[in-house]
Structure formats: C-alpha cells, structure tokens
Amino acid sequence: MNREVFLIRNYWDKLKKVLVSAETFRFYWRTYVLSKAESVDPSLYIISYPKCGRTWLRIMLQKYAELSGHTPRFFNDSALVEISDGWVVKFEHDVGNWVPAPPKLENVVFNKEKYKGKKLLFLIRDPRDVLVSSWYHLKYRENIYRKDLKDFIYEDLVGINKVIRFFNEFYENRETPADFKVMSYEKFHSDTFGQLSEMLTFAGFPVDEERAQKAVDASKFSNMSKMESSGVLKEPWMKPGDKNKANSKKIRKGKVGGFRQELEQQDIDFLNRQIKEHLHPDLLSMLPESDFEK
C-alpha cells in the first residue's frame, strides 16, 4: 500500500463521516482548523505510536484531575489536556501519526528542535500487539487498509519496520529533552496503580493514593468499552466505526500477547527476528515475552 492510496481512502472515510454527523464536522473543524490559532506550550509531552495505550492514559489522567477538583480549560486541539491550572499535557503520535497519511519510512525522524528542553514521556507496547491492533483499526474503523493482517505486518508504511524505527528514533534521542522517561503498556497492565503513580511523579504532581485508585478503577477496559458503546464519550474518535461491529470499536480488547491468537506462527517468527535484530536492546528488554532471549 502506498501513501497516496492511504491518503485518498482516509479523506474519503472522513468525508463520509462529516456528511452524516454535524458533531463530527465540528470536531474536525476545531481540531484541524481552529486549533492552528492556539498557542500552547505543553508542560509535558506524552508520545506514542498509535495503538500503544494513549487513550487509556488520557482517561486516567483526566479522571485524576477531575477527582482533584480541577475543571480543565477547553482546547480546540483535542490532543491537549489541562490536568492542573496552567499545566498542560500534549498527547502526540508525532511522525508515527496516520493523519492524513503516515510518513514514509525514511521520514520517521526525531525532531530535536521541537523537544529540546522539554519533558517527554514515551509510551511503548509490544510491536506485535501494536500491529494487530493497528490492522483492526485501519481495516474496520477507518476502512483504509483492505488486505489481510499477514500482509499488513510487511508494509513499510504501517508494518513492523515502521514501528521499530519510530521506537528507536525516540529512544536513541532520549538525551535531547530536559527529562525523558519510557514506560510500557504491558507494565501499566500488570501494575496500573503503580505506573499511574510513577507517571504522576514524573509529571511533577503529588500522588493522592485514593484519587489514583479511583482513576484506575474508572479507566478499566470494561468501563471504557461500556462508555464507548453507550455514547458517553462524545469525541468522534472515541465512537465505534460501526456500532454493530465489535471489531470497529476504538476500545477493542487491550490484551497483552493477543497477537498469538491472531497471527500464524511463521509470521510471528518473522516479527520476532525483526524485533530481536533491530529494536534497541533497552526497549527489547522491556517486552514481556521470552521469545527474544538468547
């Protein structure tokens, strides 16, 4: 799949959505037009490749801020979240973004000027699970990718080489920001309270254990999925692509190691080789499986 085809299909998908929903049109207008007039210097960047758990972290942080009695400022840019007076977090995919189309592999480059002197939290996830979740999203939610999962993982535009390069670019430039921390989706799953507390500490906030636990409980996948299905989450990007199809949901399964039920063994073996040979060793050591041990 080339970038031009992706671009055309993405625009077509968005056009169909805005034609049937005034709410979606207003959201896109604010996000991609009005937001350009906003000048906000984030206190913290949270960077991730798509499908690494950004939505989960965002809901937890928003809930923690709400429980702290903070009424966040409204931004046209939906990637900005104020969690305390004047303290703004920006959630970004940066060069991993799919909108309006993913950059070519060779253009996935860390922007040193943008992040110099900034505080940056980098969220990673097992690339094998990232790919499975990405395929479901682009095939069933956006109707952009039309081929099978076993084809998807080999695509330079969205496959394993793109995920690995993105991870490595940010980690290998970790000395550029004033403060850098890498956290994993898998660790958030196994110790959600502890990881949320660690993230708040890194962000510079005192941790209230009762509020943190309530934020964790509110953001459990079962609760998030119910919120999406019921329409409580108003943003268009938090609604199912098709309410009658479970595979089109934004919050689908969130499983750790779910790729094993989705991929054939020969494809898993290929991914394992690519990850072991090319992913930075520090990041490799954070993956939960033993497939990469010597």
Secondary structure, DSSP 8 states (H G I E B T S, - for coil): --HHHHHHHHHHHHHHHHHH-HHHHHHHHHHHTGGGG-----SEEEEE-TTSSHHHHHHHHHHHHHHTT------SSTTEEEEETTEEEEEE-GGG--SS----GGG----HHHHTT-EEEEEE--HHHHHHHHHHIIIIIS----S-HHHHTT-TTTSHHHHHHHHHHHHHTTTSSSEEEEEEHHHHHH-HHHHHHHHHHHHT----HHHHHHHHHHT-HHHHHHHHHHT-S-SGGGS-SSTT-GGG-SS----SSGGGGTS-HHHHHHHHHHHHHHS-HHHHTTSS-STT--
